[in-house]
Amino acid sequence: MLSIQILCVGKLKEQWWRDACAEYAKRLAAFCRFRIDEVDEARVPERASAAQIDEARKQLKTQQQRI
């Protein structure tokens, strides 16, 4: 069986978007294994210091391990 995984940066905020994704996943379930993984955004200021960049990299590494 075909397996589809979608990796999203950020989360769906509006309820109607979440409902639409759930409906789409339900329809695809007959044809494939469908999974959506959401990861948190790592926001870095435009003029970030070295410490801020390192912190963002650490966040990304922990999320990579989770996936």
C-alpha positions in Angstrom: 0.0 0.0 0.0 1.2 3.5 -0.8 2.4 5.6 2.1 2.1 9.4 2.1 3.7 11.6 4.8 3.4 15.4 4.7 5.7 17.4 6.9 4.4 20.9 7.8 6.2 23.7 9.4 3.9 25.3 11.9 0.4 24.3 12.9 -3.0 24.9 11.4 -4.7 27.5 13.5 -8.2 27.8 12.1 -10.6 25.0 12.9 -11.9 24.8 9.4 -8.4 24.0 8.1 -8.1 21.2 10.6 -11.5 19.9 9.6 -10.6 20.0 5.9 -7.3 18.1 6.6 -9.2 15.5 8.6 -11.8 15.0 5.8 -9.0 14.7 3.2 -7.1 12.2 5.3 -10.4 10.2 5.8 -11.0 10.1 2.0 -7.4 9.0 1.3 -7.4 6.2 3.9 -9.1 3.9 1.4 -6.2 4.3 -1.0 -3.0 4.8 1.1 -1.5 5.3 4.5 -1.7 9.1 5.0 0.1 11.0 7.8 0.6 14.7 8.5 3.5 15.7 10.8 3.6 19.2 12.1 6.8 20.7 13.5 7.1 24.0 15.4 8.6 27.0 13.7 12.0 28.2 14.6 11.9 31.9 14.4 15.1 33.9 14.3 15.2 37.7 14.3 16.5 39.4 11.2 19.7 40.5 12.9 20.2 37.5 15.1 23.1 37.0 17.4 25.3 33.9 17.4 23.5 32.6 20.5 20.1 33.0 19.0 21.2 31.1 15.9 22.6 28.3 18.0 19.4 28.1 19.9 17.4 27.8 16.7 19.7 25.1 15.5 19.2 23.1 18.7 15.5 23.3 18.3 15.7 22.0 14.8 17.9 19.1 15.8 15.5 18.0 18.5 12.6 18.1 16.0 14.6 16.2 13.5 15.1 13.4 16.1 11.4 13.4 16.8 10.6 12.9 13.1 
